[in-house]
Amino acid sequence: MKTTYPISSLLHQKNSALWSIAPEATVFDAIKLMAEKNIGALLVLSGERLAGVFTERDYTRKIALQGKSSRDTRVAEVMTGNVVTVSPDDFVEDGMRLMTEHRVRHLPVVEGTKVIGIISIGDLVNWIISTQSAEIEQLEQYIAGGVTA
């Protein structure tokens, strides 16, 4: 399977909206925003600096299961602070490997010190399915004589 496409190719196909929250915000505000936008993770930005990522997993494991209040707990207290990132020049395969190794479902895409996007495991799966479909179609056309080499 050919996965030597850069992450930047995947980003160009995605909605460019980046949803973030401040570390000082409440967890309630974070989950409310996630529900409104139908997303599973938020970038936690302190100014323009990536401070962490807050995910549904953070909520369930660090709030719900520990009996904390989402209205009284700050995002900074429960976010994932040691964030694994990728650059736009890394390959889709690199993103898949990092997600598997670190058991994460979201990777911020960082260029220098600036966050330019976020990719999810679903984004990677959809990208691979669409590129495989395109390659299969090209091969079928080639076999049928529709494409000259």
PyMOL commands that set and color helices and strands:
alter all, ss='L'
color gray80, all
select helices_A, chain A and resi 7-13+27-37+56-64+75-78+92-102+121-143
alter helices_A, ss='H'
color red, helices_A
select strands_A, chain A and resi 20-21+41-46+49-55+106-111+114-120
alter strands_A, ss='S'
color yellow, strands_A
deselect
rebuild
show_as cartoon
